[in-house]
Amino acid sequence: MALIWKQIKEMLLGKPIATIQTASERLTNAQGLAIFGADAMSSTAYATEEILLVLAAASVANFAISIWIALGIVALILIIAASYRQIIYAYPQGGGVYNVAKENLGKTASLVGGASLWVDYILTVAVSVTAGVAAITSAFPVLYPHRVILGIIVIIALMWANLRGVRESGKIFSFPTYLFIASFAVMIIYGAFHFVSGNFPEAVSKQSTTAATGSLGIISIILVLRAFASGCTAMTGIETTSNGVQAFKPPESKNAAKTLMWLAVILGFIFMGITLIAYWSKVTPVANETIISQVARNLFGSNPFYYFIQSITALILILAANTPFAGFPRVASMFAKDGYFPRQFYALGPRLVFTNGIIALSIAASLLVIFFRGNVHALIPLYAVGVFLGFSISQLGMIVHWKKSGKGHLKNISINAIGFLATSLVFIIVLFSKFMHGAWVLIPGVILIVFLMKKIKRHYLFLEETLSLDNLNNNAARGKTVVVLISQFNSAILQAVRFAKSLHFTRLRAIHVAIDIQSAEQLNERWTDYFPDVPLDIVSSEYRDLVEPLLLYLAETEKRWPDESLIVVIPTLVCHHFWEHLLHDASAQHIRKEIEQDMRNHAQILEIPIKPVHL
């Protein structure tokens, strides 16, 4: 069975890659831009629409304010890129906000930053996939009722591609990303040419809006701030390059920084271009068609190039969900290394990728798609809040970093100070403008994640202390009370007792919980023939419960010899085939679990595997 499973894995994922080949799995700048930049670039496909959706509520028919909002966001993109460029050089090991905050702001700040990063990554997958599916259903409305199933299928496909390895995913995702950049550049330039020449076609709106007159009132200003907050989703994912510096070919920091700056320029150009064309087209948001679809249809009609634009938009949105697959597993590995995440997430898998991190991210994102029914507008309010929380923490951490480094860093401090002020202001705007639309969920969500991380850390610290050599020396000086659990008299019990006798015990006892008194008496008679030197304690269970009488017996044994270590030996049957487990009860595993919960600091449990031999 194991051989068949191995062959299936190799067929789907490829053969295991030797650790020595790690360097060959690094990314070029072109591949890095595709993998780490797809998320940020793809957000231009829905960021403009999010701005217009909010402005439409104020009856701003010409949406002129969207241009100024877009200019502000482009300026913010450049500020954040310059700030994160500093982080890449200061922390070439990657980890972004987590490592910056851990070194400069303390444990709690690093955990809050890490929690916001987790939320960002999971939401990125869910939002990108649902937006990509929305682009498909805009062109093919018949698929709209199946958007959740389509989203799950896409996430599974992304998981498979990433489990095959970094270089494999780089090859898969590079071409579509550059095709997206080229096609959108053509559309923007084509639209700008028609606008300059004075024959730009105006769309026939599917939804009428009333023009706003007069100056903006207080309510309208709030709506503009909300529109700005919604449009800030255009820069989600821009920080991911700083988390995956070690994925680049040497020199890692230089290549990552260069990739980040190219990403900022391309992102600003596409986002500003789409916003201008949407304004010139005078399109308005509608329920069943995206703004990109309306703009492309207005410029090109329903010809093959329109369907090409929709196809490449859907593809880049879907591939954008790949960015967290490159970032989340690496960050989860850092958390696991520090003891804040299960250790299973630390090590590389057979294909030199963090397998468990990839699978966990896929499951979490799929659950979000299901819960929000594949609705991208329902997910957006949760999205940008966590991103800007992480931005703000990382910039504050870098200010502290430069101050600790001594004099001569005034320029660096200024860059990160501007970044901190800008991102903190946006965080406050985004949080309050979207608080009642679902952003409030982030607060208890981050608190819960931080609590769980601290809980995991406490467990590992306790385990480390328990298994330390100092405790080994202390325990060696103590006596040992060994208790063997006896169910019935057979060869398995003989093996268990012989093993127990090898433990250099101070005292050795056996315990049998009697449900049937007559059977217990017969067991006792045979016991004295084989082990006259090992006392057998028989405890009657009136209500046929094995666990409670056993726990009481162990507690009394511990009180009876308090200065000795208590060791419980449990004989456990090991079956040859998986289906054979169905023919036996799991009482041994259940008993072990109950003992661990009830006496977690007082008893050591040893399971003795008993393998039946086929004659």
C-alpha positions, 0 to 999 in steps of 0.5 A: 500500500505504501509503495502504491501511495509513493508511486501516486505521489511521484506521478502527481508531484514529481520525484523527490529533490535532493537537499543539495539542489536547493540552489537550483530551485531559486528564482530569477528576477523575471520569475520572482516578479511573476510569483511575488508580483502577481497578487499586487498586479492582479488587484488592479482588476478589482481595485478601481471597481471597489472605488466606483462601488462606493462613489456610486452610493453618493450619486457621483455620476462622472466619478471624477474624484476617482482620479484623485483617489487613484493618484493618492494610492499610486503615491502610497504604492511608491512610498511603501515600495521604498520602505520595504526596499529598506527591509529587504536589505536590512533583513535578507533572511526574509520574514518581513514584518515578523522578523522586523517586529521581533527584533525591534518591537518585542514578542507581542508586536511580532505576533500581531504582525505575524497574525495580520500576515496570516490573515492577509495571505489567506484572504489573498487566496480567497479574494483573488480566486473569487475575483478570477471566477467573477471575471469568468462568469462575467464573460459566461454568465451561465457559470455564475451559479457554480462560482463556489465549486469553480473557486475550490477547483482553482485552489486545488489546482494551485495547491498541486502546482506549488507542491511540485516545487518552486521552479516548477511553479515559476515556469507555470506562472511567469508567462501568464503574468507577463501576458497580463502586463502586455495586454493591459498596457495595450488596452491602456495605451489604446484607450489613451490614444482614442481619448487624446484623438477625441473619439473615445467611445462612451459606454451605455450604462446598465445602471443609471446614476444621478449626478451629484451637485454642489460641494461635498458634504460630511457624508460625501467626504466619509464616502470618499474616504471609504472609496479610498480605503476600498481602492487601497486593495490595489497594493495588497501583496506588495510586501510579499517580496520581503517575506521571500528574499531567500527564494531569489538567486544570489545576490538575494537582497539586490535581486529582491529589491530590484524586483520590488521596485519594478513591481511598484512601477508596473502596478502604479501604471496599470492601476492609474491607467485602468482608473482613467479608462473607466472614468473616460468610458463613464462605466458604472458598477453592476452586479453581474459584470466587472468594470474591466469587462465593461471597459474592454467591451466598450473599447473593443466590442465583443470581439476575440480581443475582449474575450482574450482580455477577460481570459487573461484577467481571470488567469492573472487573478487566479494566479495571483492566489499563488503569491501567498503559496510562495510567502505563507509557507516560508513565514509559517516555517519561521514561526514553527522554528521559533515555536509559535507554530506546529513543528510540522510546518518547519521542514521542507517536503520532498520537492523542496517546498514547505508542503504542510504550509501549502496544504494548510493555506489551501484548506483555510482559503477554501473554507472562506470561499465556501463561507462567503459563497464566492462573493468577492465584494463580501471578502474585500472589507476584511482584506486591506485592514490586516495588510495595513496593520502589518505595513504600519508595524513593519515601518515602526520596527524599521525606525527603531532598527535604524535608531539602534544602528547608530548615527548616519541613518537619517535618510533611512529613518525618514523613508520609514517614518514617512511610510509609517505615517502614511500606512498608519493613517490608511490603516485607521481610515480603512478600519473605521470606514469598513468596521461595520462592513466586516472589518471588525472581525479582524480584531478578535481574529488577530487576538485569537491567532496570537493566543493560539501561537502563545499556547503552542509556544508554552507547550514547546517550552514545557516539552523542552524543559521536560526533556532537558538533560538536567531533568534526566539527571534529576529523574535518574536519581528517583525511583520508578513505579511501573504499572502494566495495564492488563486486559486479558491473559495472552502472549501480548501481556507476557511481552509487556511484562517482560519489557516492564521488567527491563526498566530498572524499576523500584517496584512493578505492579499490574492492574486489571479493570474487571468488568466480568468478575468470573473472568477476572478470577480466572486471570488472577489464577493464571497470573500467579503461575507465570508472574508470582513476583509481580502483584496484580491489582484487580479493580472492579468496574460496576458500570463497565467503565475502563477509564475512571477506575484506572485513573483513580488507581493511578492517582492512588498509586502516585500518592502512595509513592510520591517520591517515585516516577510513575510509568504506565505500560500499555500493550497496543496491537499493531495490525498488518493491514489498515482494514484490520483496525476496524475489527478491533476497538481503540481502547488502548488509544482512548485510555492513553488519551485520558491518562495524558489529559488527567495526569499530563505532568505526573505519568510517563506512558509507554506504548508497547507495540504487539505485532501478531505473526501470521503462521 
